[in-house]
Amino acid sequence: DVYKKPAVVADTHLIRISNRMGLVNVKDPKKVEMELKKILPPEESNDFCHRLVLHGRKTCDARKPKCENCCMKDFCKKNI
């Protein structure tokens, strides 16, 4: 964000949620980053990562996800 360059920052929230959504099937941060770079438009990657981090903090918690309140529950593999 500081340098205004596209990036995928693979923190624990992004890794967990992108796996639950079926976007990736790996847990290694570097591999998650590389897989997401293949599918995300560069101009949207920063915003996508920020949104997933916020979603992970508020709704999609690792231990007690609030699936009943989740806006993405219809296509989440955890909910299937």
N, C-alpha and C positions, 0 to 999 in steps of 0.2 A: 504494500500500500504506500509506503513511504516514497518509493521510487517510481510509483505509477506503472509498474510492470505486472503482467499477468503471472499469477502463481497459484499453486495448489499447496496449501499447508496442511499436511496430514497429521493432525493431532488425534487424541483418543476419541473425541466426539465424531470427527469426520470419518475415521476408520470404522467405528462401530456402526454409524448410521448408513454409510455407503454400503457396508456389507449387508445390513438388514434390508436395505432397499434393493439389493441384488445388482448394484452398479459394479461392484468388485467382489472377488472371492478370495481375498488375501488379507493378512493382518500386518504385514511388514510395511512400515510407513513409506519407505522409498518406492516399493512396488505399488502401493495404493496411489501414491502421487503420479507415477508413470501411467497407470491404468486410467485414472481420472483425466489426465492431460490428453489422452487419446479421444475422450468423448465430450469433454467440455470445451465450448468455444472460449478462446483465450480472454476475450473481453468480458466474459461472465464468470470466470473461474474464481476471482477474488471474492465476489459477492456470494457465490455459491458456497464457498468455504465458510464465510462469516455466518451465513444463514444456518448451515448445518451445525456449527459450533453453538450458536444461540439456541437452536432447537434441541440440541443434546443437553444443554444446561437446564432448560426449562421443562421439556416434555419427555425426551427420549433418554432418560437416565439409564445408566448401565445396569443397575440392580433393580430398580423399580420403575420401569417406563410407564408413563401415563397413556397407554394405548387408547383408552376410551376417549381421550381429549386430543388425540393426534390428528392433524390435518393430512397426514400421509398414510394413515392406517390401511387404506384400501389397496395399497400396493407394497406394503411392508411384509417381508418374508417372516418376521417374528409373529405377525398376526395371522398368517395363513395356517 
